[in-house]
Amino acid sequence: VEFKLNTNSPKEGIALIDEDSSTEIELLKADLVVTKGDVDVDKLVFDLTASTDLTDVQAVKLYDGTTVIGNVEATEAAVVFSDLDLNIKSGTTKTLTLKAEIAANTATSVTTVSLSAKIDGGNTAKTDIIGVNDKDASVTGVASGDTIFFYLVAPEISDIKASITEGKRDDGTTAFADARIEFVLTAKGGNVVLPQATSVGTDGGILFTSDASITAPKITVGGTSIEDGNITITNGQSKTVVVEGRLSYSAASGDLRADLKVSGIDWTGDKYDNTRAKEILKNLKTNSVVLTKQS
């Protein structure tokens, strides 16, 4: 038996928590690939990683398709599903889905900020799988899911585009680079308000950074400069964000490899006031270029 991460397992991203009722959030899809004889799966232990604690997690459920085959309280990081009595035929793959039930939340934030899950088939303490001749099956592989971040209200990121155009000297070196990042923010769960910036890129609702010097920085949201005031994205509405600036190198000599990246999205809103998880911002950046100081 080999454990593998299913290609449809959730990617790193956000999940919205309901105020009035509990919410089931999918954490992981794991494939059990069976060869060399049928097997009976009796026990599986999944490990949860929480950013804070498991306060908001009411239960963890294991699904075979749409059927719940395990439902346990999440009192510890190791979630044990016993007496599964799951038979898997040789030459087939069984896909199991792990979901967390998050409690209804009427506060301003979710205590359990994020969760991820995995199962390590190579750890004999994590599985009880019987194979041919009633002997323990050989089990390998790890299925490790991405982190899911929980919010009551949040801006969802999509349609990312990034470009960087080099300004060349006659000798072929790069004197500057015009960098641009474009993406769409959609308000989910309530209104999202991006605060006004008094210093573009270093405060306000959209933050960016670079190892190079940035001149003529500009940020617009839905065509409006973030310097003009707070910008509201109403629940369900989408607005295009454009971040741009010219990168240059001001050292006395030498080269610098640099890019432009969005380092933070800060917002207030109907129910939540927080900074966008840095992990989710990792794709909001340009390619890097080598800037050379004119000798």
N, C-alpha and C positions, 0 to 999 in steps of 0.2 A: 504494500500500500504506500502510495506517495501523496503527500499533501502539496497542493499547488494553489496559488492565488488565482481565482477565476477572473477572466478578462473583464467581466462586468461588475467586479467588486467596486464599491464606491470610491471615487477619487477624492483627494483632499478638497474640502470645501465646507460650506455652511449648511446647517439644518435649523429650521425655525421651530421654536417651541411654542405650543398653544397656551393661551392664558386660561382656557376653560376646561380643557380635557387633556389627558395624557397623550403623548406623541410617541409613536414607534419610529425609531431611527435605524436604518440599516447601517451596520458597521463593517461587515465583512461577508464576502462570498468565498467559500473554500471548496476546492475540488478534491475529492478522494479518488485517486486513480488506482484501480485494482487489477493486478495481473497475477498469474500463477495460482489460481484457485479462488473460490468464493471466500468471503470473510463475514464475520458477525461483529458488528461494532457495539460494544457494551457501554464504554465510557469515553468521553472526550472532555478535555479541560482547556478552556480558552483563557488567555491572559488579557486583561484590560489595562490600558494605561490612561489615567485621567490626569488632566492638568492640575486639578486641585484635589477633589475627593469624589465619592460616589453619592453624595447627598441627594441629588435629583434623580438618580437612577432607581426606579421602582422595581424593575425586573429585567432579566436578560432572557431572550427567547431564541431557541434554535429551530429552524424551519427546514423541512425536506419538501421543497416546492412550496405549496401554500399550506402545508400541514405542520402545525406546531408539534415537535417531538420532544421538546424540552422547555421548561419554564421555571427559572429559579430566581431567588432574590440575589441582588448584587451587593452582598455584605462585604465581600473581599475582592481583591483584584483578580484572583484565580476563580473562574466560574466553572463549576463542575456539573456536567450533565451525565447522570448515571442511568443504568437500566434502559438504555436506548433500544436494545434488541433490533438493531438495524442491519439487515442482510444486504450485502452488495455482491453482485455476480462478477465472476472473473471476466476481464476484458471490457468492463464498463467503468464509467466515471460517474460518481454521485456528487452533486453540488449541494452543499449545505449553506444556509444563510443565517447569520447571527444578527439579531436586532436588540437594541436597548429601548426599554420603555421609560421615557422621561416624564416626570410628574408635571401636571399643570402648574403654571407659574404666573402669578399676578404681581410679582415684584418688579424691580427695575432692571434686574439682571439674573442670569442663570448661575447658580453656584458651581455646578459642574460645567466648566467652560468648554472642555473638549474631551473626546474619547477616541481611542483606537483599540483594535483587537488583533490578536494573532493566535495561531495554534502551531506548536512545534512538534511535528511528528517524530522527530529524532529523540525527543525526551520521553523516555519510557513511562515517566510519572504522569504524562499528559494524555495517554491513550490506553485503552484496554480493547484490543482487537484480536479476535481469535480467527485463525486461518485453517489450513488443511490439517486433518488428523487432530483437531482440537488443540493445536499448538499455537502459541503466540505468533501472530503474523509479524513479518519484518516491516517496520514502518519508518519512512524517511520523509524529508521535506518540511518546509515551513510555509504557511500562508499568513502573511502579515499585511494587515489593512492600513490604509492611509488614515490620517487624523481628520475627524469631523468636528467642526467648531459649532457650538450651540449659541443661538441668539434669539431674542424676542423680536427685535427689529434689526435689520442689517442691509447694507448695500451689496448686491450681488454683482460680481465682476464678469464681464463677457466681452467678446469681439475685440480682442487685444491686437493692436497693430503697432509696430515700432520701426523706426528708421533712423539712420545716422548718415549724414552726407559730409564727406571730408573736403576741406578747403586746402588745395595743394599749392606748394611753392614751385618755382621753376626747377628746383633740384629734386622734385618728387617727394619731399617730406611734407608732412601734414601740419599746417599752421593752426587749424581750428577744425571743429566738426559741429555741424548743426544737427542737434538730436531732437527727436519727436516721439512721444508715446501717446497713443490714442486708445481709449477703451470706453466701454459702456457701463454705467452704473444703473442698476435697477433697484428701487426701494422695495424691500420685502418685509411684510409684517406690520408696516406702519410708515409714517413719514420719516425721511432721513434729511437732516439739516447739516450742511457743510459750512462751518464757520468761516467768516471773512478772513482773508490774509492781509496782514499789514506788512509782511516781508515775504514775498512770493517764494514758496518752496520750503521755508523754514518755520512757518506757523500757518494757522488756518486749517482748512479741511483736507487739503492735499499737500503732502510733503514729498520732497525729492532730494536726491543727493548725488554727488559725483566726486571722484578723486581729483578731477580737473576743476579749474575755475569756471563758473557759469555766469555768462553775461546775457543780458536781455531775456531773463526768465519770464515765462508767461504760462498761466494756467487758466483755461476756460472750462466752464461746465454748462453744457447746453448753449454754447455761444456767448455766455456771460463771463466776464472776468471775475475771478474769485476775489479780486481786490475791491470790487464794487459793493460787496455786502454778503451777508449770509445767503446761501443758495439752498432752496428746498426742493427735494425730489419727493413728490407725493407717493403714497403707497401704490405700487404697481406701475409707476411711471419710470421711464428710462431716459437718461441724459448722457450724451457723449462728453467725455472728459478729454481734453488735449493738454499735454504737458510738453513744453519745448524750451530750448535754450541753446546757446552757443558755448561749446566746451573749448577751453584753451589751456595752455601750459605756461606758467609764469616763472618757472625755476630758471636759474642762471644757465644751465646747460643740461643735456641729456634727453632721455625719452620718458614718456609716461603713457601707460596703457589705461584707458579710462572709458567708462560708459555713463549713461544717465539712467537712474532707476527711481521708481516711486518707493519711498521708504515708509510711508504711513498714510492711512486714510482715517481721519478723526471726524466723528459726527455726534450730534445730539439728535434726539427724535422723540417719538411718542412714548417709547418705553425703555430706551437704552442709550447709554452714553459711553462709548468705548473706542479703542483704537483697533483698526482692522488687524487681524492676526498677521504677523510678518511672514509666516510660511506661505500664506495665500498671495502675498505680494511678489513672490519670487519671479513670476513671469512678467512683471511689469517693468521691463528694462530693455534698453537697446543692446545691440552688439557693441563690443569694445573696439576702439581704434587706438593706434599709437600716435601720440602727439609729440612733436619734436620742437624744442626751443630753438629759435633762430640764433646761430652762433655769431 
